[in-house]
Amino acid sequence: MKSVDELNVKIFADGADRAGMLEMCAKPYIKGFTTNPTLMHKAGLTDYKAFARTILDAIPDRPISFEVFSDEFTEMARQAHEIASWGRNVYVKVPVMNTRSEPSYALVKTLSHSGVKVNVTAVMTLEQVAQSVDCVVGGAPSCISVFAGRIADTGIDPVPHMAKAVALVGETPGVELIWASPREVLNIFQADVIGCHIITATHDILEKLPLVGKDLGDYSLETVRMFYEDGRRAGFTL
């Protein structure tokens, strides 16, 4: 098994907690960051721009994705240009469609070819991957985020699906595929094997990385001790 330092896939930390993001920034294997409105809402944030500015001041040297939050394409475009103006390391997340199921491909193409670094997000199907690649080819550096974890939640094995997505992106200059919403550390290694460029991971997954390569016999003993100590502390009797 490879060590984390030997992986080709780039690990991006996914979250909206400033302290957690700065903690991850100190780790050399974290190559970038992603956020989204849901994570920001869960973190209790109310001032989108102020939060983004403080993060960009603290992390000026790695890619960071911030998402538009409108449902109208005209307003999405305005927000995208505003967000992109915050820093050269900023990518703008644009959902692959709006809530009325209207594709955002035209907007993505316009933004990409006007110099905005776009991260097409909430992608699931291979057709969406292909369409997104067509929109950003020849434009600014871009990412396509395929939500492999949500695909797995439907009972579909995400590995062959993501391998096909990797093939669709191919060697397209300036375009990178993101394995988004992973569910476990194993997904990082699966993404690496199939040649995916980037995988995002939340703090609860990233904090498990020290377990990589751990002796399974030792891990078994630790688990037994955990069960024993929890039973003892609970005061169980029969």
C-alpha positions, 0 to 999 in steps of 0.5 A, a space after each residue: 500500500 502507498 503512503 499518503 505522501 506517495 499518492 498521485 491524487 491530490 487531496 483537497 480538504 472540504 469544509 467551512 470551519 476556519 480553524 479546521 481549514 487552517 489546521 489542514 493547511 498546515 499539513 503538506 499533503 493537503 493541496 487545496 480546499 473546497 466549500 459549499 453553501 451547505 457546509 457554510 450554513 452548518 458552520 453557522 456562517 452568515 457573512 459569505 464574503 467576510 468568511 471567504 476573505 479571511 480564508 483567502 488571507 490565511 491561505 493564499 497559495 492553494 486552490 480554494 473553491 467557493 460556490 455561487 448560491 443563486 438559482 438564476 443564471 444571470 445572478 449566478 454569472 454576477 456572483 461568479 465574477 465577484 467571487 473570482 475577483 477575490 484571488 488568483 487561487 479562487 475557483 468558482 463552483 457552479 452547479 451543473 443545473 439549477 433547481 428547475 433542472 435547467 442545465 448550466 452549460 452555457 453559463 459554464 462555457 461563458 465563464 470559463 472562456 472569460 477567464 473564470 476558473 470554474 468548478 462544475 459541481 453536483 455532477 453525477 452522470 457521465 453525460 454531465 461529465 462529457 458536456 462539462 468537458 466540452 464547455 471548459 475545453 480551451 478556457 481557464 483552468 477548470 474542475 469537474 466535481 463528480 459526487 462519487 459518494 452520493 453515487 455510492 449511496 444509490 447502490 452503484 459502485 463508484 469506481 468503474 463509474 469514476 474510471 469512465 469519467 477519468 477517461 472522458 476528461 482524458 488529457 484535456 489541458 487545464 481540466 481536472 476531475 474531482 472525486 467529490 463526497 467520499 465516504 471513507 479513506 479507501 476512496 482516496 486510494 481508489 481515486 489514486 488507482 484510477 488516475 483521478 486528479 483530485 479527491 475532496 475529503 471532510 475533516 472526519 475522513 482526513 483525521 483517519 489518515 494516520 491509520 493508513 498502513 496500521 497493523 491490523 493485529 494491533 488495530 484488532 487489539 485496540 478495538 477489543 480494549 475499546 469494547 472492554 473499557 466502554 462496557 466497564 465504564 457503563 457498569 453493565 452487569 448480567 
